[in-house]
């Protein structure tokens, strides 16, 4: 009889409002965590084409649907203490499984980003917001900038990363540009004058960035000792006083 009394008291304890609320909150909190991660994943698709955004959207939000189903069952279908405990444990198991899922899809999503570079300058502030990049890149593109060209192509696996911004700013002067970057730069000069790391700036002014009359402010520069500069990195800002063209570039390979 005494043992039965303990069981009854124990059952009452686990059916208290606090325990019921806690067990139903676990699946909900789990869903909110997964939703936050899915938003972070989906943000990487900003600026990409519609098809790529849809694919990344499905990859990102598919786990939310699974976790939401567990939450709905927990709230509306689990009546007993045992069922609620089971659903709380199931929610935690789903959270762990989906954490592994997000890790597994990181590389495919990164490859899609690398294969679909962003070139529309209206997405500039979404893509260039890292404190290191902002040592060279402007926080925002001037409203009156002309001939704006932008490229954001992150690397994946062994692929290199390239971020470029170029525009004409009629209001910029050599003195103003110099005051912004001279104290940040490790080296300042013209393209043909640079010789500290062989081949480092070999691709800095190719393609749309053809200028050779820019004054370069090299903020970061790294290269290896292979003799071929197989692994390097640079961050720079440059300005051509004659054309009023400003160039900002980061490259890592």
N, C-alpha and C positions, 0 to 999 in steps of 0.2 A: 504493500500500500504506500509506504514511504517512497519507494523507487518510482512508482507511478506518479506521485505528487511532483517529484523532480522533473519527470518528463513533461508534465503539464505546464509547470512553471517555465521550463526551457522553451517549450513551444510558444508560450505567450511572449516570451522575450524576443524570439526571432520573428514574431508577427507584430511587434510593436511598430508604431508609425515611423519611428526613426530608422529601424532596420528595413522596412518596406521602402521608404524613400531612398535610402542609401543604395539598395540593390537596383532600384529603377533609375537612379541617377548615373550609375556606372555605365550602362549602355549609351545614355544620352551624352555623357562627357566623352566617351570613346568616339561617338559619331562626330562631335564638334572638333575633336582633335584631328580626325581623318579629314574632315571638311577643310580645316585650315591648311593641312598639307596639300590637299588637292588644289586649293586656290594658288598656293605657291608654285606647284607644278604647272598649272594652266597659265600663270603669268608669263612663263617662258615663251609662250606662243604669240605674245603680243607683237604685232607687226608682220607676222607670217601670213601666207596665203590662206584662204578659207579652208581648203581641204586639209592642210596641215593642222590648222587650229581645231578642226573637228576631230581629227585623229587624236591629237594630244588631249582634247577635251574628254573624249571617251576614256582614254587611259587614266586621266586625272580623276574623273568623277565616278567611274565604275565602282571603286571601293566604297564610296559614300552610300551608294544604293544598297550594297550588301549590309553595311553597318546600320543603315536606317531601318532595314527589314528586321534586324535583330532587336533594335530599339522598340519598334512598333509591337512586335510579339511580346517583348518584356513588359510593356506598359498595359497592353489590352488583353493578353492571353494568359499570362502567368498569374495564377490566383493563389497558389499555396506557397509557403515559405521555401519548400524544396524547389519548386519551379522557378521562383524568383532567384534563388541562389544559382541554379543551373544557368539561367539566362545571363546573370551577371558574369559568371565564369566564361560563358560562351562569348560575351562581348569583349572580355579581356583577351581571349584566344584569337578572336577576329582582329583585334587591334594589333597583336603581335604578328599575325599572318600577313596583314596588310602593310605593316611596316617593312616586312621582307619583300612584299610585292613592289612597293615604291622603290626599294633599293634595286630590284631586278630590272625595273623599267627606266632607271636613270640613264643608262647608256643608250638605249634606243631613242629616247627623247632628245638626248644630247646630239646624236647623229642627225636627227631630223632638223634640229636647230642649225647645225653646221651646213647641211645641204640646202637650207632655205634662208639665206642671209636677208637681213632687214635693210632696205634702202630708202624707205620713206622717212624723211626727216621729222615728220610729225610724231614719230615714236622715239625721238632722240632722248628725251628726258626719262622715259621708261627704261631705256637700255644703258644709258651712261649716267649712272648714279653712284658709282663706287668712289670712295674717298681717294683712292690712289689715282684713278683716272682723272678725277677733278683737279688734280695738281697741274694738269695740262689742259684738259678739255674745259670749255666754258660750261657753267651750270645750265645755261639755256642759250639757244641760238637767238641772236639779235633780231628783233621784229623787222628791221629794214635791211637785213642781209640779202644779198643777191647771189644767184648762181649756186645755190646750196646743193652740196653733194654729200651723201652720208652712206656709210657701210658699217654694218654690225654683223660680224661673222665669227661666232665663238668656235673654239676648237673642240674636237672630240677625239678620244683615244690619242693617236699620234699626230692628229691634225693641228695646225697652228691657228691662233686667234688673231683676227685683224679688225681693228676699229678705226674708222677714218671719218673726219669731218672737214669739209672745205667750203668756204664761202667768201664772197667779196663784201668787205665792210668799209664803206666810204668814210665813216666817221673815225676809223682807227688810224693812228699814226705810229711811226716807228718808236717815238719816245714813249708813248703810252704803252705799247706792247712790251717794250724793253723794261719798263717799270714793273710790269706784272710778272715777268718771267726771269729776269736776270739773276735774282737771288735764289731761285729754285733750280736753275740749270747747272749741271755738272760741266757742260761744255756749250759754248756759243760760237757760231760761225757759219760759213757757207758750206754747202754740200760737198764740194770738191776739196775743202780744207780738212775734212775729218779723216783721221787715220789711226785713231787710238785702238779701235777694235776692227780688224780687217773684215770687210763685207757686211758690217752691221747695218748700214743704211742703204744697202744695195737695192732694196725694193721700196724704199720710203717715198720716192717720187715717181713711181711708175703709174701706168694707167691714166686715170683722170688727174693725178697729181704730178704734173710734168715739170713744174717750175724748178729752176736751178738758181734763181735770183733771190730766193727766200733767205732770211736770216733765221737759222735754226737754233732753238733753245732745247738742248737735249737734257731731259730731266732724269731719266733712268736709262742705263745702258749696261747690258750684261752679255757676255759671250763666253764660249767654252775654249778649251786649249787644244781642240782637235786639229786646228789648222784649216778647217773647212767651215767653222762656225755653224755646226749642225744644230746647236741649241743656243738660242739667243733671245733677247728681249729688249725693246726700247720703248720709251714714251717721250714724245716731243711735241712742241708747239713751234710754228714757223710763220713768218710774215714777210710778204713782198711789198716793200714800200711803194713801188711803181704801180703795181696793179691793185693794191689794197687787198690782196688775197691772203686770208689766214688759213693755215692748215694745222690740224691737230691729228696726231696719229699714235696708235698703240699697236705693237705687233709682238707676238710671242710664238716661237716655233721650236 
